[in-house]
Amino acid sequence: MSQTYTAVVKKDGRWWIGWIEEIPGVNCQEATRDELIESLRVTLAEALRMNRDDARLAAGKDFEEHQIAT
């Protein structure tokens, strides 16, 4: 399932800073806008993977997964 997230980006002095609105803790800082977008993409993917791993570990055995859309 492909999902879309919102990156908020802005120039702050000589740096580009940004974060993902929907996922707390996914924020980055880079020298260029393009580098920032790529860093946000990589960091978001890592955060989602870690959250999935943590959720499955917490569930233990014999759990079900359901896709939920809003």
N, C-alpha and C positions, 0 to 999 in steps of 0.2 A: 504494500500500500504506500503510495507516494503522498507525502504531506508537505504542506507549505508553511513556513514560519516567517515572521516579520523581523528583519534586521533594522535597527535604528542606528544610523551612522552620522557622525559629524566630525568636522575638523576642529581640533582643539590645540591652538598654537601650531607647532610643527607636526603634531601627531593626528592621526585619524583614530577615533575611538568608536566603539559600537557594542551593541548587545542584542540578544534575541529576546523580544518582548515576552514570548510565551514560556520560556524556560529560564527560571532564575539561575544565576551563576554563570551563564554563558555570555562572557564579555571578553573583548580583545582590544588591543592597541597595536597599530602598525604605522609605518612611515607613509604608506600610500593607501588610497581607497581600495584599489584592487587587491593588495595584500591583506587588507582588513577583511574584505568580503571572503576571501579564501580561508583566512584564519577562523572566522566565524563559522564557516561551513564545516571545517574539520573539527572544531571544538564542539559544535552542536552534535555532530555524528558521534563523537566520543561520549558526550554526556548522555545521549539517548541510549547508547549501548550499555553504559554503566548502569543507568536507571533500570533497563530491562534485566540485566544480570542480577542486580540487587533485588528486584521484585520477584524474580524466579527463585532466588535463593531463599528469600523470606517465606515464600509459599510452601517450600518443602516439596513433598511428593503428592501425587494424585490431584493436581490442580487443572483447571480448565482455563483456556484463554479465549476471549471474545473481542472482536473488533467493534469499537464504538466510535461513531462519527457524530459530530455536533452540527 
